């Protein structure tokens, strides 16, 4: 199941293109680790920190994205929350990608954000919320697996508001 979810996430968030260069000597930007969110913060938002799953799954390599996934407590969780981080992609790319549907600009914790859906299949409803970070982007993805009328974007926004303070701050 996790490998399948990881593949869906990969298709959901892979954003083509590269960020623009800077003058001077190249300095490798350090990517924020989405698994560095404290367990207490994960638990406070209703997720189970014991379900933390780091990486894309066995044999899957996605060099330009780091991912950490969490589930609700219980054996049959209704959804997964994946937190992804990249220094190679930007929120601008998320806005420009034509496959991203129902896009909406937001401000979360004073930072630029963009919410969109991809919905590659009827079995899983998704909602993605991209947050600007220095440098790059962090994307919170809710993959909702039950047909009970719940709104994946409402759930995603609640988690983003709860966890945004754990994401690197944008310089003012």
C-alpha positions as CSV (number, residue, x, y, z in Angstrom):
1,X,0.0,0.0,0.0
2,X,2.8,2.5,0.9
3,X,4.6,1.9,-2.3
4,X,1.4,2.5,-4.2
5,X,0.8,5.7,-2.2
6,X,4.4,6.8,-2.8
7,X,4.0,6.3,-6.5
8,X,0.8,8.4,-6.5
9,X,2.6,11.1,-4.6
10,X,5.5,11.1,-7.0
11,X,3.1,11.6,-9.9
12,X,1.2,14.2,-7.9
13,X,4.0,16.5,-7.1
14,X,6.8,16.1,-9.7
15,X,7.1,19.6,-11.1
16,X,9.2,19.9,-14.2
17,X,11.9,22.5,-14.7
18,X,14.7,24.0,-12.6
19,X,15.1,27.1,-10.5
20,X,17.1,30.0,-12.0
21,X,20.8,30.3,-11.4
22,X,22.6,32.9,-9.3
23,X,25.8,34.8,-10.0
24,X,29.0,33.8,-8.2
25,X,30.2,30.5,-6.9
26,X,27.6,27.8,-6.7
27,X,26.6,26.8,-3.1
28,X,24.5,23.8,-2.7
29,X,21.2,24.7,-1.0
30,X,20.3,22.4,1.9
31,X,16.9,20.7,1.5
32,X,14.7,20.8,4.6
33,X,13.9,17.4,6.0
34,X,10.1,16.9,6.2
35,X,10.6,14.1,8.7
36,X,12.1,16.7,11.1
37,X,8.6,17.8,12.2
38,X,8.5,17.0,15.9
39,X,6.4,14.0,16.9
40,X,4.5,16.2,19.3
41,X,3.4,18.5,16.5
42,X,2.3,15.5,14.3
43,X,0.4,14.1,17.2
44,X,-1.3,17.4,18.1
45,X,-2.7,17.6,14.5
46,X,-4.4,14.2,15.0
47,X,-1.8,12.1,13.1
48,X,0.1,9.2,14.5
49,X,3.9,9.9,14.7
50,X,4.5,6.1,14.9
51,X,3.3,5.8,11.3
52,X,6.1,8.0,10.0
53,X,7.3,6.7,6.7
54,X,10.4,8.4,5.3
55,X,11.4,8.2,1.6
56,X,9.7,6.9,-1.5
57,X,9.7,3.2,-0.9
58,X,12.0,0.4,-1.8
59,X,13.7,0.9,-5.2
60,X,12.1,4.3,-5.8
61,X,14.5,7.2,-6.1
62,X,13.3,10.8,-6.6
63,X,16.5,12.9,-6.2
64,X,14.9,16.3,-6.2
65,X,12.2,15.6,-3.5
66,X,12.3,14.4,0.1
67,X,9.1,12.9,1.5
68,X,7.7,11.9,4.9
69,X,4.3,10.4,5.2
70,X,2.0,10.1,8.2
71,X,-1.3,8.3,8.9
72,X,-4.2,8.7,11.3
73,X,-4.2,6.3,14.3
74,X,-5.8,2.9,13.5
75,X,-5.4,0.2,11.0
76,X,-7.7,1.5,8.3
77,X,-6.8,5.2,8.1
78,X,-9.0,7.3,5.9
79,X,-6.1,9.3,4.4
80,X,-2.4,9.8,4.4
81,X,-0.6,13.1,4.8
82,X,2.7,13.4,2.9
83,X,5.0,16.3,3.4
84,X,7.5,16.9,0.6
85,X,10.4,19.2,0.2
86,X,12.5,20.4,-2.7
87,X,15.2,23.0,-3.3
88,X,15.0,22.3,-7.1
89,X,11.4,23.3,-7.6
90,X,9.3,26.3,-6.7
91,X,5.7,27.4,-5.9
92,X,5.8,29.2,-9.2
93,X,6.1,25.9,-11.0
94,X,3.2,24.5,-9.1
95,X,1.1,27.4,-10.3
96,X,2.2,27.0,-13.9
97,X,1.7,23.3,-14.3
98,X,-1.3,22.7,-16.4
99,X,-2.1,19.3,-14.8
100,X,-2.8,21.0,-11.5
101,X,-6.5,21.7,-11.2
102,X,-8.7,24.0,-9.2
103,X,-5.7,26.1,-8.1
104,X,-6.2,28.8,-5.5
105,X,-3.7,31.2,-4.1
106,X,-3.5,31.4,-0.3
107,X,-1.4,33.0,2.5
108,X,-0.5,30.6,5.3
109,X,1.3,31.9,8.3
110,X,2.3,35.0,6.3
111,X,3.9,33.0,3.5
112,X,2.8,32.5,-0.1
113,X,0.9,29.3,-0.6
114,X,-1.0,27.6,-3.5
115,X,-3.6,24.9,-3.2
116,X,-4.4,22.5,-6.0
117,X,-5.7,19.1,-6.9
118,X,-4.5,16.5,-9.4
119,X,-6.8,13.5,-8.9
120,X,-5.3,10.9,-11.1
121,X,-7.9,8.3,-10.3
122,X,-11.3,7.9,-8.8
123,X,-10.1,5.8,-5.8
124,X,-8.1,8.5,-4.2
125,X,-9.0,12.2,-3.9
126,X,-6.1,14.5,-3.3
127,X,-5.3,18.0,-2.2
128,X,-1.9,19.7,-2.4
129,X,-0.8,22.8,-0.6
130,X,2.5,24.3,-1.7
131,X,4.3,26.6,0.6
132,X,7.2,28.9,-0.3
133,X,10.4,28.2,1.6
134,X,13.9,29.5,1.3
135,X,15.0,28.0,-1.2
136,X,12.4,25.9,-2.9
137,X,9.0,24.6,-1.9
138,X,7.3,22.4,0.7
139,X,4.1,20.6,-0.5
140,X,1.6,19.0,1.9
141,X,-0.4,16.4,0.1
142,X,-3.5,14.7,1.5
143,X,-4.5,11.4,-0.3
144,X,-8.0,10.6,0.9
145,X,-9.0,7.0,0.3
146,X,-12.6,6.7,1.6
147,X,-15.7,7.8,-0.2
148,X,-17.4,9.5,2.8
149,X,-17.8,13.0,1.4
150,X,-14.9,14.5,3.4
151,X,-13.1,17.4,1.7
152,X,-9.4,16.5,1.2
153,X,-8.5,20.3,1.0
154,X,-10.3,21.1,4.2
155,X,-8.3,18.4,5.9
156,X,-5.0,19.5,4.2
157,X,-5.5,23.1,5.2
158,X,-6.1,22.1,8.9
159,X,-2.8,20.1,8.9
160,X,-0.9,22.9,7.1
161,X,-2.1,25.5,9.6
162,X,-1.1,23.2,12.5
163,X,2.3,22.3,11.0
164,X,3.4,25.5,9.1
165,X,5.5,26.7,12.1
166,X,7.7,23.6,11.7
167,X,8.6,24.6,8.1
168,X,11.6,26.9,7.6
169,X,10.6,30.5,7.7
170,X,10.6,32.8,4.7
171,X,13.1,35.7,5.1
172,X,11.3,39.0,5.6
